[in-house]
């Protein structure tokens, strides 16, 4: 239907139609495909169709002309294509069921079908699993729904941004994204639609099982036009497409016709720049038809006649919403209308003052079926700025009524539905609005308070209906307004909407690794605009289950003193401020507190005959210990002897004649402590030992006894015992009473090396004792008469000489006067010594 309207009034005129939204089929595409699932309109005036039977993608012009086709295969990997989407650059994304099963599930092509890459292998867990729905967002990211009832948000190269599901989801089919980034998902077997924010926060749902307006029988395809109208197909018994606004409010529906090919199966939907709706029929019996529908509405042009003093200007009234500008001095309204298949036309008016608008219809001029007629209304005066008249055109053959308004307006209408993003981006605040009829340009204003009077122009004159504010400061809420303009001036301010940048995540988060035994220190860089931070911790690298351990802090470092040493922790930070809340989680970093050194190391000294028992204090956080050993007191030479879960170990792999040194390390899954300080230990020698080797000489003359060892001396060198503070002396073999000593020998060391060159005890006229470690030579002289048989003994350190008899000797050697002993022997205090 064409309508031409002329206005001749001394004011601006605004024309807007409100009519029943309806659609009519205007094209059918047929091809060689058999089992088509997906359809997408590309940027290069192309329509792409997927065919699951042939594993191909077909490309057509917008009018259905065949252009090309290609197989969805890359070497041995192939997918049975399901759905398809095209981004702003024309890149084509195809999803489907792969073969083999672990092959990529997303294929990427140039507009002409040249293969670019594939990605999205199924690997279990949270990976993409049998994708069914795909949509491209305005920011050129991808949303894909899969058979595991999850929505995945990817970059175009396949990097995962978000992944979420929703309670009770049962059959994801179609996905769409509107101009504000909201995501719409059809839930087939729950017969409903779901709406989410860009990052998966649930907003609303609508629908239930049934055939009424707003009800569904298995909703499937989802398409969204440039006016953010949501189109949903139904693959159940309703065989229709319904349209909704972004809140789920029902707008209209139109039946889906199968043209007698079999049961209709409307599936995926795509919409071109002319708002034409493309629907794929997935029923193989229909041979893969693609239907195209357009909106059925009046169209035409405005004309000026009858005495205009200025011709004026106007925009093409495709949707009967426009503003007429110009100086006019007549008062006649003329409508020239062309209708499609209309019969029995009538036109009525309501509203408008009778002193201006004629109360009756002046004339209707038309032929046979009233498909072309003219309408004249005569006005009696000059219209006022508040004058409005409503006209309704109807037909007797049930054509949808057409209702439009004519009113005076001295200004353009202000833009509506102003939306400023609340923390969606860290680098911009994006402002969007609806176009104002007749507007040629816009200006965006900003203020820090909700007062347009002091707001500043931040955009200059722009022609689009969106603007990105890159100068907004983080942590500050701004208020935005928009004015619409044309050559004759500007509208009033729109309603305001507030928005803000999301704080950037803190960068360079670092947790200390074994720097301290009692804490882990976490540091990070300042986030611009942030006034506070929170630190989160977990024992696995998963921020979802991490706990806030700091509360709000103002610095850029934090000491976690609640850790257990030896356990690896993962840390995240968030930046915050009072105005806009908290940033996303930062990247994680792991850290751990080191284990303290084991202390109180103790190795038994001659307590047992068959082992040395090593004990130490437990280390907080240690799950085990490592025991090291060497025959010298040098930790760099120590070798790992064994491990232990307790703080005690019995070393039975010993040489009874050797003195050993022991060190201990604490161990855990995250780290080990350093070596402890050492302690030495040895065993009691038993009768099975060979005794002393070399030559022992003993003689007594004039009250002076001399005990002498030549050559290799004793099996166990005295130096080991002297280092531990053992005492030596002589006893009467007949009654076991001490006759000399016990004495503690003092070391004489070399100045340069500190090596002990001699141990000695000198008390003139009493005793002179010298021991040279290098040659293992002992000289023992006493000035007294000695018993016939004496015992040379070595015993552990004692507090006083008086209680020497109470301490069991380490070993004893019997000596007889004038006798050379090649193999001396030790008297055992007991035959066996065991620990508890």
Secondary structure, 3 states (H helix, E strand, C coil): CEEEEECCCCCCEEEEECCCCEEEEEEEECCCCCCEEEEEECCCCEEEEEECCCCEEEEEECCCCEEEEEECEECCEEEEEEEEEECCCCCEEEEEEEECCCCCCEEEECCCCCEEEEECCCCCCCCCCCEEEEEECCCCCEEEEECCCCEEEECCCCCEEEEECCCCCCCEEEEEECCCCCEEEEEHHHCEEEEECCCCCEEEEECCECCCCCCECCEEEEEECCCCCEEEEECCCCCEEEEECCCCCEEEEEECCCCCCCCCCEEEEEECCCCCEEEEECCHHHCCCEEEEEEECCECCCCCCCCCCCCCECCCCCCCEEEEECCCCCCEEEEEEECCCCCCCEEEEECCCCCCCCCCCCCEEECCCCCEEEEEEECCCCCCCCCEEEEEEECCCCCCCEEEEEEECCCCCCCCCCEECECCCCCCEEEECCCCCCCCEEEEEEECCCCHHHCEECCCCECCCEEEECCCCCCCCEEEEEEEEECCEECCCCCCEEEECCCCCCCCCEECECCCCCCEEEECCCCCCCCEEEEEEECCCCHHHCEECCCCECCCEEEECCCCCCCCEEEEEEEEECCCEECCCCCCEEEECCCCCCCCCEECECCCCCCEEEECCCCCCCCEEEEEEECCCCHHHCEEEEEECCCEEEECCCCCCCCEEEEEEEECCCCECCCCCCEEEECCCCCCCCCECCEEEEEEECCEEEEEEECCCECCCHHHHHHCCCEEEEEECCCCCEEEEEECCEEEECCCCCCEEEEEEEECCCEEEEEECCCCEEEEEEECCCCCEEEEEEECCCCCHHHHHHCCEEEEEEEECCCCECCCCCCCCCCCCCCC
